[in-house]
Amino acid sequence: MNQIKQYNTDKIKLIAESIGFDQCGIAIPVSLDEDAKRLERWLMNNHHGEMHYMENHFDMRVDPTKLVPGAKSVITLLFNYYPAEVQDEGNPKIAKYAYGKDYHEIIRNKLNDFLYKAREIIGDIQGRGFVDSAPVLERAWAQKSGLGWIGKNGNLINKKMGSFFFIATLITDLELIADLPYPKDYCGSCNKCVEACPTEAILPNKVIDATKCISYFTIELKSPTLPAELEKNAQNWIFGCDICQDVCPWNTFSTPTKHIDLAPLQEIISFSIEDWMDLEQEKFNTIFKKSAIKRTKWDGMMRNLKLFIHND
C-alpha cells in the first residue's frame, strides 16, 4: 500500500512540474482548528470590511472534507508571477499580480489539465481545484505541506521564491504521502513590512486589517468615494498594493516568471496619469478584457486615479 502511495505521490509531483507549477506540496485534510479560531476573531473584529463573502461557508473553510466529501489529500501548488519588467517610474501603480492576463483563468485551466493527466496516469480519481474561487484557507494548507511560512504581512513566504506567487489548491480523494509542515517562521525580528505599510494595516500576530489596506480600498471597496485619509497615504497605488512585499528581504530571491501568459500588458507598464485619465470606458473594457483589473471596472479605476492626482 505504501509503495502505491509513494508511486502516486511521485507522479503527482511530476505532473505539477510538467504543467508548469513552480512548487507542489501535499497535506492530509484535517480540521484547521487553530485557523478557525483566528478566522472567527478576524471576522468578529470586522477586519474583513465589505468582503462579506468571507463570512460564508465557515465550516468548509476550516475543513476541506466538508468542501470535497471523501477528500484524502490537499495538494498545494505555487505559481510564480514576479514580472521581468516593471512599470515606468512615476506612473500610477498597479500590483504586480495584475500585470498580465487574469490568473484565475490561467490557473483554472492548469488545474483542469492537472486532473486530466492524473487520471490518465493513476486512474479514476475525483477532485476539485480552487484558486480564489472557494472557501479554502490556501496559505494554511501551503504551510502544512511544507511550502513556506506565513509572514507578518499575512503572505506565504517561501525561502527560494519569496512571496510573489499565486497559490492554487487541489483537493482529491487520492491517498498520497504528506510532506512535513514548514517547521519555522523565518521573519524573526524583521519588521520592515509593518513599518512600511503607510496605512498601518498590518497588526500584531500576523493580523491584517483589510479595512485599512490599500488593496482593499482600490479593489474590494465599492463606494464611489474613498476615505480622505487614504488619499494622503496611498502612495500612488491605483490597483492593489505591493509595498509590504517589495520591502520584504525574502523577495530578493524572487526571479522573473517563465509563464508567458503573465507577461505584462504594455499599457500597464507605460500608461501615465494622462493616459489613464484619457481612457474611455469602451477602450478600457477592450484593453483589460482578460485582465484582473476588469474587476474594479472603469468607474472604480477613475475613482482610484484621484489617489494619484492627490499625491502627485
N, C-alpha and C positions, 0 to 999 in steps of 0.2 A: 504493500500500500504506500509506504514512504517513497519507494522508487518511482511509483506513478506520480505522486505529488511533486517529487523533485523534477521529474521529466516535464510535467505540465508547467511548473514554475519557471524552469529554464526556457521553455518555449514561449511563455507569456512575455518574458523579458526580451527575448529576441524579436518577437513581433512588435513590441513597443519601439524598439530601436529601428526596425525596418520601416515602420510607418513614419518615423521622424520625431518621436518624442525624445526629449533630451535626458530624462531620468525616469525610472519606474521603481515604485516601492509597493510592498504588499503588507496588509494588516488583516487580522481576524476581526470580523464585525462583532463589536460588543457595545453595550450601552455606555455612552460617554457621560458618566455621572457628574464628574467634576466640571466638565464643559457645560453641562446642563445648568449647574448652579451659577456659573459665570454668565451664561446667556440670560438666565432669568433675572439676575441682578442688573444686567445691562439694559434689558427691556424695562424693568421697573423704574430705573433711573431716567427713562426716556432718552437714552443716548442714541436711539435709532431715529428720532425725529419723525419725519413723514414717511419713513420706509416701513409702512405698516405690514408689508408682506413678511417682514422678519418675525412678526408675532404669530404667523400662521404655521400650522403643522409642526408644533413644537416637538411632539413625540417622535416624528420622523427625523427631525434634525439631529436628535441625540441618539437614535437607534436605527441603524441602516436596515435591520431586518424588518422593520415596520414600513420602510420605504420600498424595499425589494424583498418580499417574502421568500424564504428559502436561501437567503444570502449566506455564502460561506467565506467569501473573500472581498476585501475592499482594495482595489488596485488604484494607486495614485500616480498620476503622470504629470511631469513638468514640461513646459513648452516655452523655450526662451524667446523673448520678444525684444531684447535690447537692440536698438537700432544702430546701424553703421553710420548713419547720417543724422545730425540733429538740426533743430530749427535755426534759422538765421538769427543772429544776435539782435535783440531789441524788438522782435516781433511778439505779438500775443502768444502766450504759451499754451501748448496742448500736452497732456500727459502722454508719455512715450507709448503706452499700450495702445493708444488710438491713432498712431501714425499711419498704419496700414489698413488693410481690409478688416472688417469686423471679425474678431477672433472667435465669436460664438459659432459662426457658420463654419469656419475653417476647422476648428477642433471637433465640432459635432460630426463633420464628415469623417475625420480621422478616427473618431470613436466607433463609428459605424464600420469603417474598414477594419478596425481592430477586432471587433466581434466577428466579422465575416471570416477573417484569416484564422482566428482562434477556432472557429467551428470547422474550418477546413482541415486544420492540423490535429485538433484534440477531439472533436466530435460535437455532439448536440449539447451545447451549454446555453444557459439563459443568463441574461444580464442587461443592465441599463447603464448608459453613460450619461454623465452630467458635467456641464460647465456653466456655472452660474444660473442653472435653469431649474433647480430643485432645492429643497431644504437639506443641504449637505454641508457639514462643517469640514470643508475640504482641508483647511490648514491643520486642524487637529488630526485628521487621518494622515496627512503628509508627515507630521511629526511622529505619529505612531508607526509609520512604515519606514522610518529612518532617513527621510529626505531633508531634514533640517529642523530648526527650532523657530519658535515664534518670537520675533524681536519686540522691543519696546514700542515700536510703531505699529504693531499688530500684524506685520507681514511675516510670511515664512521666509527664513533666511537659510540659504544653502552655502556651505563653505566654498564650493567650486564655482557657483553661479551667481552668488549674491541673492537678489530678490526680484530682478526684472524678468519674471516668468509667469505664465498662466498656469493654473492648477486645474487639471481635469480628474474626474473620479469615475471609475467603472466598478460597479457593484455586481458581483456574479455568484452563481451557485456552484462554481468550480472550486474544489478544495485545493488550496495552494499552501506552500510553506511561507510563513510570515517572516518579514525582515524584523530586525531588532529596532525598537523605538530609538529615536535620536536621544543620546544619553545626557546631553549637556546644553546649556544656554551659553553661547559664546559672546553675548553682548557685554558681559562683565560690567565694569563701571562706566563704560561709554554712555554718554547721554546726548550725543550730537543730534539725534533726531528730535528729541524732546525740546532741546534748546533752539533748534532751527525752525520749529513749527511756528509761523507768525500768528496763528490764531489760538495757540495753546490747546489744541485738540487732543494732544497725547497726555493722558493722565497716568498716575502711578499704576503699577501692576499690570502693564500692557493693556490698559483700558483706553479705547478710543471713543471720544465723544463726537459722534458724527455730526451733531448739530453745531459744532464749531469748525468742522473740516471744510477746506476749500473745495475738495472733490464733491462733497455732499451738496454744497451750495450751488456749484456750477453744473451739476448733473441731476441730482435727485430732487432738489427743491423745485417745485412747480410754480411758485409765486411769481407774478410778473415783475416784482421788485426784489432787490437783495438788501440785506441789513446794512445800515450805514457803516457799522464797524468793519464789515468785510471789505468795503471799498478802500479802507485805509491799509489793509493788511494782505490783500490778495496777491500782491507782487506780480501782477500782470498775467496770472493764470486765468484762462477763459474756458478751459475744459479739463477738469481733473487737476491733479497736482502731484508733483514728484519730489517735492522738497525733502521729505523725510527719507526717501530712498537715495536721492542724489548725494546727501551728506553721509550716508552710511558707509563706513570703511570697508565693509564686506563687498560693496558694489565696485570696488576697484578691480575685483576679479570678474566682473561682467564682460562678456565677449559678444560681438555682434551676432545676431541671429543669422542662421543659414536658411531660414524659411522665407522663400521669395514672396509668398502671399502677404507677408508682414512688411514688405518694403514700403518706406514712407511715400505717401502721396506728395507730389511736388508742391501742391497748393499749401499743404500743412507746413512744409519746410520753408517756403518762400513768402507766404502771404504776410503782407504788412498790415498795419491797422487800417490803412486806406483801402487795401484790397478787401479786407473783411467788411468794412463799412459799406463798400460799393456792391457787395454781393447780394443780388436779388434772390428771392425765395426759390424761384424756379431753378436757377443755376446752382444754388446751394443743394437742392434736392438731387440734382444730376451729379454733381461732384462727389457728394458724400452718400450716395445711394447704398454703397457697400461698406460704409464706414461706421464705426461705433458712434461717431459724432452725430449721426442722424437721430440718436436717442434724445438729444437735447432739443432738436428741431431748430428751425431758423429763428423763431421767436426767442427761444432760450439763448441762442448764441448772440443775438442782438442785445438782449438783456445783459449777458455776461460781458460784452465788449465795453460796457460802461465802466467795468472794473479797470480795464486798461486805460481808458481815457482819463479816469480819475488819478491813476498812478503815473501816467506818462509825464 
